[in-house]
Every structure is written in structure tokens, then in C-alpha cells.
Amino acid sequence: MGALIATVLLFVATFVQAAGFTLTSPTIKHRSTLSEAHVYNGFGCDGKNISPSLKWRGAPPGTKSFAVTVYDRDAPTGSGWWHWVVYNIPASVTDLREGAGTPDGRAMPAGIVQGRTDFGTRGFGGACPPKGDKPHRYVFTVHALKTEKIELPADASAAMVGFMINANLIDKARFTAKYGRPQ
């Protein structure tokens, strides 16, 4: 009986911890359609390319830093498309303000690194699916990490950053939005 109670308590504690780490945005709601503000300006798209405001809370114990990624799993590349890769976010930071994802990173708190996106540049790269393709799903994720810093070369690919994030991952919180372009 004692083992059963211990198992139930462990399950409940794990569920509460996992349910407690959340990511939200005042500008993008889960399962909503992205606005022109968050659409790329280039590659045939003419959006404003503004990174959204992101806020997270309930980080798990042992979190020493965060990383934020935006990934399009529906991009017709065979490997998806990385739209934003941000890491070495101190554990004391719990939000990124709207527009913080400029290529120069001046609006980011000190020490934060924006990795190279699949557009080939640093900073936020908004949605820009091919014309006529079904709406793509954009996954916004904050990763709680067990290390204060990820050490990578300045030109590291998004895949390499992703590998290091997953090697140091404690937990993650996410939401998904979509965007499509008519033919």
C-alpha cells in the first residue's frame, strides 16, 4: 500500500511540475493565425517581421538558463524551418518584449545570443510559407536548461543549437500558431 501511495504522489508531483511551466504571448494566442506583424519581410512576403512578446512562468527547479525557439514543422524542406533561435537567456529573465528579435540584438538583455535562422541571419524571421501551401504550424517554445551558458561557435547552425538545447533540457513549454498565404 505504501508503494502505491508513493507512486501516486510521484505521478501527481510530476504532473503538477509539468503543468506549471507555461509560455504565453499577449500578441499571439495558442492555435491562432499570425498577423502581418509576425510575417517575414522578404522571400516574397511583405510582413513587418516583428518578434512577438513572449512570457513564461513556473520554471522547474534547477533551471539555470532558458532558450527560445520558433520552428515551422511544415516547411517543405524535409527538415522544417528555424525562424528564431535564442539562447543563454539568464534564469532571472522571464520574458522577451515585442520587437526584441532585431538582428543587432540591442533590445535583448545582456549576454543573450540569437543564433542563425534558416533565413541565414540572426534575429527573428517571421512566417513566410509558399503561396498556396496549406497553413503552416509555427511552434513557439521556451526551454528550461540545466546550464547557465551554451558554448557554441558564432556561426553555429540552428540544428547544432537545438542539439545543445536538448542535451541540457530540463523541461519546455510551448504554443502553436499558424499562417498560410493564398495562391
N, C-alpha and C positions, 0 to 999 in steps of 0.2 A: 504494500500500500504506500509506503514511504517513497519508493522509487517512482511510482505512478504520479504522486503529487509533485515530486521534484521535476519529472519530465514535463508535466503540465505547466509548472511555474517557469521553466526554462523556455518553453514554447511561447507563453504569454509575454515574457520579458523580451524575447527576440522579436515578436510581432510588434510590440509597443515601440521598441527602438527603431525598427524599420519604418513603421508608420509615422514616426516623429520627425524624420528628416524630410523636409519639403522644399520644393523650388516653385516660386510663383513669379508672375510678372504683372505689373499694373497695366501694361500695354498689350500683352498677348495672353489670351486665355487658352487653357488646355482644349484641344480639338477645334480651335477657331481657325479662321482664314487670316493669313498675314496681310497687313495693309501695305500700301505702296511705300510707307516709311521704311519697311524692312525688306524691300526688294532691291536687288543689286542694280547698280548704275553702270552698265556695260554688258558685253556678251549679247547684245540685242535687247536688254532690259533697260528701262528708264525710271527705276525707283530712286528713292532718296538714300538708300544704303545706310540707314541709321541703326546701330545696335540697340536692342531693347533694354529696358530696365529689368534687371533680374534681382530677386531677393530670395535668400534661403535661411532656414532656421532649423533647429533641432539636430545640429551636427552630432554625430556619435562620439562617445568618449574616445580619446586618443587621437583625435583629428589635429594634425599639425599644419595642414595647408589644404587649399582647395584648387581644383581645376574646373574650368567651364568649357564645354564643347557644344557646337551646333553641327549636326550631321544630317545630310539628306540621304536616307537609305534607298530612295527610289531613283537616284540619278542613273542614267543609262551608261555607266562606266564599267560595270562588273564589280566595282568596289565601293560604290557610294560616292559622296562628295562632302568634304570637310569645309564648312562655312565659317567656323570660328574655333580657335584653339587658344585657350588662355590658361596659364599655369603659374605656379609659385605665388598663388594668392594667399596671403597670411591668414592664419586661423581666426584672427580678430576681425577680418573683413567678412561681412555677411550680405553684401550687395554690390552690384555694378550699376551705375546710373545710366540712363538712356544716353546714347551717343558716346559712351566711354570707349567703344571699339574702333577709334580712329587709327589709321596706320602708324602714326607717330606715338601713340600710347600716352600722350600727355594727360589725358583725363583719367588714367588709371592710377590707383595708389602705387607708391614707390615699390620697386622690386618685382612687380608683376611682369610676366613675359607673355607676349602674344606670338604664337607660333605661326608658321607659314600655312596658309589655307590652300585648298586646291585651285584657287584662282592664281596662286603663285606669289601672293603678297601677305603681309601681316595685317592684322585688324579684321574687323567684321566684314564678311562678304554676304550680302543678302541673298534671298531666294531668286532663282532665275532658271526655272525648268524650261526645257524645249517647248516651243509653241505647239499646241495641240496634244501634248502629252497629258496623261491623267494628272490630277493634282498630286504633288509630291508631299511626303511627310517629313517635316523638319523636327528633329529631336533635340531639344534643349536640355542639357544635363549638367548638374553640378556634382563633382566627385569629391568626397572627403578622403584625404590622403594621410598616410601614417608617416610621411616625411615632410620636413619643412621646405625642401627645395628639390626639384628635379634638375639634375645637371645634364644638359644637352648642348650640342653644337648650335650655333646661331641659325644655321640653315637646316635644322632637323625637319624631317617631313612630319606631317600630321600623324601618319601611321606610327612613326617612332615615338612621338609624344604619347599617342594612345597606348602604346606598349608600356611605357614608363608609368602612365596613369594606372593602368590595370595591375602592374606589378606592385603598386603601393596603395591600392584601393582598400578602404575600409567599408564604404557604403556610397550610394549615389541616389540622387533624386532627379526626376525628370518630368517634362511635359512635352507634348507633341502639338504642333500646329501644321497647317497645310497651305499650299499655294499652287495654283495652276495658271497657265496662260492659254487663252483661246487661240485657235488656229488663225 
